[in-house]
Amino acid sequence: MLNFTKTLAENYLNKLKEPWEILPIIKDILPEIICKLPRKEYREISPQVWISTSASVADTAYIKGPAIIGHNTEVRHCAFIRGNALIGNNCVIGNSTEIKNSIIFDNVQIPHFNYVGDSLLGYKAHFGAGVITSNVKSDRSTVGNTGLKKFGAIVGDYAEIGCNTVLNPGTIIGRHSTVYPCSCVRGTVPENSIYKSRDLIVRKEG
């Protein structure tokens, strides 16, 4: 469901049994990835915050390290990147979007009022306005059998998440799937599916 070649975390993800196992170690692997960045292509704008020279970052955005912003990525007005964030190439991080402890693959669009916490967003995934990854259960218990207390979502390559949707802790959205606007999603949505409601998930035709 995820093309690991579309992120600088490829080598780390390939060593794991499950992709969510990377979430607790993002803070540890980012400094290692930073050490390998081509210094002619990235600049350090503050401690442990490395931004591609081709990226565009609004003056009003806030970025805390460790964080990497990839080539040709646009970080817009009042974006809030809280650290432990690996953001790929050709991404859009939009107005008032908040990101923490997450890996954003290449060509992902998170353009309007989104929250992404403790999550992986695959290649060319797209969030409509107001989409939220809820990363902590209300009773503070671990999420499924992952052993994690903080786990937002894994969103597969090319997935489309409609406006004002909430992805509950541990949600997995398959590659090429679509979620209707204003949904509250829990569990797994298979690849090539359309999530219309909890009781109505249909296979895409063609």
BAVEXFI-629591 format. One record per residue (C-alpha): x, y, z. Coordinates in pm, whole numbers, plus 50000, padded with zeros to 5 digits. Layout:
# residues N
@c1 = X&c2 = Y&c3 = Z
...
This chain:
# residues 206
@c1 = 50000&c2 = 50000&c3 = 50000
@c1 = 50305&c2 = 50227&c3 = 50032
@c1 = 50581&c2 = 50278&c3 = 49779
@c1 = 50881&c2 = 50310&c3 = 50007
@c1 = 51097&c2 = 50450&c3 = 49726
@c1 = 50898&c2 = 50773&c3 = 49757
@c1 = 51044&c2 = 50871&c3 = 50094
@c1 = 51390&c2 = 50925&c3 = 50242
@c1 = 51289&c2 = 50674&c3 = 50512
@c1 = 51290&c2 = 50389&c3 = 50255
@c1 = 51581&c2 = 50194&c3 = 50406
@c1 = 51432&c2 = 50207&c3 = 50755
@c1 = 51083&c2 = 50105&c3 = 50646
@c1 = 51218&c2 = 49809&c3 = 50451
@c1 = 51362&c2 = 49663&c3 = 50771
@c1 = 51033&c2 = 49666&c3 = 50962
@c1 = 50762&c2 = 49401&c3 = 50977
@c1 = 50482&c2 = 49661&c3 = 50993
@c1 = 50506&c2 = 50024&c3 = 50874
@c1 = 50366&c2 = 50170&c3 = 51197
@c1 = 50672&c2 = 50036&c3 = 51381
@c1 = 50863&c2 = 50337&c3 = 51247
@c1 = 50653&c2 = 50587&c3 = 51444
@c1 = 50838&c2 = 50556&c3 = 51778
@c1 = 51178&c2 = 50590&c3 = 51608
@c1 = 51118&c2 = 50882&c3 = 51371
@c1 = 51295&c2 = 51108&c3 = 51619
@c1 = 51599&c2 = 50878&c3 = 51610
@c1 = 51626&c2 = 50822&c3 = 51235
@c1 = 51579&c2 = 51184&c3 = 51129
@c1 = 51924&c2 = 51295&c3 = 51252
@c1 = 52074&c2 = 51002&c3 = 51060
@c1 = 51893&c2 = 51102&c3 = 50742
@c1 = 51992&c2 = 51466&c3 = 50794
@c1 = 52359&c2 = 51366&c3 = 50805
@c1 = 52325&c2 = 51217&c3 = 50455
@c1 = 52148&c2 = 51512&c3 = 50292
@c1 = 52338&c2 = 51678&c3 = 50005
@c1 = 52451&c2 = 52004&c3 = 50158
@c1 = 52427&c2 = 52186&c3 = 49824
@c1 = 52058&c2 = 52096&c3 = 49799
@c1 = 51943&c2 = 52166&c3 = 50156
@c1 = 51992&c2 = 52447&c3 = 50405
@c1 = 51959&c2 = 52442&c3 = 50783
@c1 = 51733&c2 = 52731&c3 = 50880
@c1 = 51732&c2 = 52649&c3 = 51254
@c1 = 51872&c2 = 52362&c3 = 51464
@c1 = 51787&c2 = 52029&c3 = 51298
@c1 = 51548&c2 = 52191&c3 = 51049
@c1 = 51666&c2 = 52122&c3 = 50696
@c1 = 51481&c2 = 52261&c3 = 50396
@c1 = 51546&c2 = 52201&c3 = 50028
@c1 = 51675&c2 = 52504&c3 = 49845
@c1 = 51388&c2 = 52457&c3 = 49597
@c1 = 51119&c2 = 52445&c3 = 49868
@c1 = 50895&c2 = 52741&c3 = 49947
@c1 = 50819&c2 = 52819&c3 = 50312
@c1 = 50594&c2 = 53105&c3 = 50420
@c1 = 50741&c2 = 53347&c3 = 50673
@c1 = 50444&c2 = 53276&c3 = 50900
@c1 = 50502&c2 = 52899&c3 = 50909
@c1 = 50655&c2 = 52743&c3 = 51221
@c1 = 50890&c2 = 52445&c3 = 51193
@c1 = 51051&c2 = 52273&c3 = 51491
@c1 = 51330&c2 = 52021&c3 = 51448
@c1 = 51412&c2 = 51761&c3 = 51373
@c1 = 51239&c2 = 51810&c3 = 51041
@c1 = 51316&c2 = 51777&c3 = 50671
@c1 = 51127&c2 = 51956&c3 = 50394
@c1 = 51185&c2 = 51808&c3 = 50047
@c1 = 51242&c2 = 51949&c3 = 49701
@c1 = 50975&c2 = 52177&c3 = 49550
@c1 = 50752&c2 = 52141&c3 = 49854
@c1 = 50534&c2 = 52435&c3 = 49954
@c1 = 50473&c2 = 52512&c3 = 50322
@c1 = 50199&c2 = 52771&c3 = 50337
@c1 = 50077&c2 = 53045&c3 = 50572
@c1 = 50061&c2 = 52947&c3 = 50941
@c1 = 50153&c2 = 52582&c3 = 50887
@c1 = 50265&c2 = 52430&c3 = 51220
@c1 = 50525&c2 = 52153&c3 = 51198
@c1 = 50590&c2 = 52040&c3 = 51554
@c1 = 50898&c2 = 51825&c3 = 51500
@c1 = 50987&c2 = 51466&c3 = 51408
@c1 = 50852&c2 = 51534&c3 = 51060
@c1 = 50988&c2 = 51397&c3 = 50735
@c1 = 50813&c2 = 51570&c3 = 50446
@c1 = 50892&c2 = 51457&c3 = 50093
@c1 = 50928&c2 = 51624&c3 = 49756
@c1 = 50653&c2 = 51814&c3 = 49570
@c1 = 50423&c2 = 51827&c3 = 49873
@c1 = 50177&c2 = 52094&c3 = 49982
@c1 = 50150&c2 = 52167&c3 = 50354
@c1 = 49870&c2 = 52415&c3 = 50373
@c1 = 49720&c2 = 52697&c3 = 50569
@c1 = 49696&c2 = 52616&c3 = 50943
@c1 = 49790&c2 = 52251&c3 = 50885
@c1 = 49961&c2 = 52086&c3 = 51182
@c1 = 50204&c2 = 51794&c3 = 51154
@c1 = 50393&c2 = 51601&c3 = 51424
@c1 = 50585&c2 = 51275&c3 = 51434
@c1 = 50486&c2 = 51174&c3 = 51083
@c1 = 50631&c2 = 51070&c3 = 50749
@c1 = 50480&c2 = 51241&c3 = 50447
@c1 = 50577&c2 = 51068&c3 = 50123
@c1 = 50643&c2 = 51256&c3 = 49796
@c1 = 50364&c2 = 51445&c3 = 49617
@c1 = 50124&c2 = 51447&c3 = 49914
@c1 = 49878&c2 = 51734&c3 = 49946
@c1 = 49757&c2 = 51842&c3 = 50291
@c1 = 49639&c2 = 52186&c3 = 50189
@c1 = 49377&c2 = 52324&c3 = 50430
@c1 = 49326&c2 = 52310&c3 = 50808
@c1 = 49449&c2 = 51953&c3 = 50855
@c1 = 49599&c2 = 51767&c3 = 51151
@c1 = 49844&c2 = 51482&c3 = 51089
@c1 = 49988&c2 = 51319&c3 = 51398
@c1 = 50180&c2 = 50992&c3 = 51434
@c1 = 50090&c2 = 50892&c3 = 51079
@c1 = 50225&c2 = 50783&c3 = 50742
@c1 = 50079&c2 = 50940&c3 = 50427
@c1 = 50166&c2 = 50756&c3 = 50107
@c1 = 50270&c2 = 50881&c3 = 49765
@c1 = 50019&c2 = 51122&c3 = 49606
@c1 = 49773&c2 = 51091&c3 = 49894
@c1 = 49539&c2 = 51390&c3 = 49920
@c1 = 49347&c2 = 51532&c3 = 50217
@c1 = 49046&c2 = 51756&c3 = 50167
@c1 = 48999&c2 = 52058&c3 = 50394
@c1 = 48960&c2 = 51979&c3 = 50762
@c1 = 49073&c2 = 51614&c3 = 50754
@c1 = 49208&c2 = 51500&c3 = 51091
@c1 = 49409&c2 = 51196&c3 = 51196
@c1 = 49299&c2 = 51130&c3 = 51554
@c1 = 49606&c2 = 50974&c3 = 51715
@c1 = 49502&c2 = 50896&c3 = 52075
@c1 = 49210&c2 = 50683&c3 = 52196
@c1 = 48972&c2 = 50849&c3 = 52440
@c1 = 49063&c2 = 50600&c3 = 52715
@c1 = 49437&c2 = 50641&c3 = 52642
@c1 = 49476&c2 = 50266&c3 = 52584
@c1 = 49702&c2 = 50116&c3 = 52319
@c1 = 49582&c2 = 50115&c3 = 51960
@c1 = 49488&c2 = 49761&c3 = 51855
@c1 = 49776&c2 = 49518&c3 = 51880
@c1 = 50039&c2 = 49773&c3 = 51783
@c1 = 50156&c2 = 49846&c3 = 52138
@c1 = 50135&c2 = 50218&c3 = 52054
@c1 = 49936&c2 = 50471&c3 = 52254
@c1 = 49980&c2 = 50728&c3 = 51978
@c1 = 49902&c2 = 50610&c3 = 51627
@c1 = 49701&c2 = 50816&c3 = 51382
@c1 = 49662&c2 = 50658&c3 = 51039
@c1 = 49839&c2 = 50494&c3 = 50751
@c1 = 49706&c2 = 50633&c3 = 50426
@c1 = 49803&c2 = 50442&c3 = 50114
@c1 = 49939&c2 = 50575&c3 = 49787
@c1 = 49693&c2 = 50778&c3 = 49577
@c1 = 49425&c2 = 50770&c3 = 49849
@c1 = 49172&c2 = 51055&c3 = 49854
@c1 = 49023&c2 = 51162&c3 = 50187
@c1 = 48717&c2 = 51386&c3 = 50169
@c1 = 48672&c2 = 51713&c3 = 50355
@c1 = 48606&c2 = 51717&c3 = 50731
@c1 = 48675&c2 = 51346&c3 = 50772
@c1 = 48816&c2 = 51201&c3 = 51095
@c1 = 49048&c2 = 50903&c3 = 51069
@c1 = 49031&c2 = 50737&c3 = 51412
@c1 = 49343&c2 = 50597&c3 = 51583
@c1 = 49496&c2 = 50311&c3 = 51389
@c1 = 49293&c2 = 50362&c3 = 51072
@c1 = 49444&c2 = 50212&c3 = 50756
@c1 = 49334&c2 = 50336&c3 = 50414
@c1 = 49432&c2 = 50118&c3 = 50120
@c1 = 49601&c2 = 50235&c3 = 49803
@c1 = 49379&c2 = 50413&c3 = 49548
@c1 = 49085&c2 = 50428&c3 = 49790
@c1 = 48844&c2 = 50718&c3 = 49837
@c1 = 48670&c2 = 50829&c3 = 50156
@c1 = 48354&c2 = 51037&c3 = 50131
@c1 = 48350&c2 = 51381&c3 = 50298
@c1 = 48241&c2 = 51410&c3 = 50663
@c1 = 48317&c2 = 51044&c3 = 50735
@c1 = 48428&c2 = 50899&c3 = 51067
@c1 = 48653&c2 = 50608&c3 = 50973
@c1 = 48773&c2 = 50328&c3 = 51199
@c1 = 48964&c2 = 50013&c3 = 51108
@c1 = 49076&c2 = 49922&c3 = 50756
@c1 = 48949&c2 = 50037&c3 = 50419
@c1 = 49068&c2 = 49793&c3 = 50148
@c1 = 49257&c2 = 49919&c3 = 49846
@c1 = 49062&c2 = 50036&c3 = 49542
@c1 = 48753&c2 = 50098&c3 = 49755
@c1 = 48506&c2 = 50378&c3 = 49814
@c1 = 48415&c2 = 50441&c3 = 50178
@c1 = 48064&c2 = 50586&c3 = 50179
@c1 = 47977&c2 = 50497&c3 = 50540
@c1 = 48076&c2 = 50242&c3 = 50803
@c1 = 47830&c2 = 49991&c3 = 50657
@c1 = 47882&c2 = 50079&c3 = 50293
@c1 = 48228&c2 = 50025&c3 = 50148
@c1 = 48220&c2 = 49939&c3 = 49778
@c1 = 48482&c2 = 49820&c3 = 49534
@c1 = 48587&c2 = 50065&c3 = 49263
@c1 = 48497&c2 = 49951&c3 = 48915
@c1 = 48748&c2 = 49936&c3 = 48634
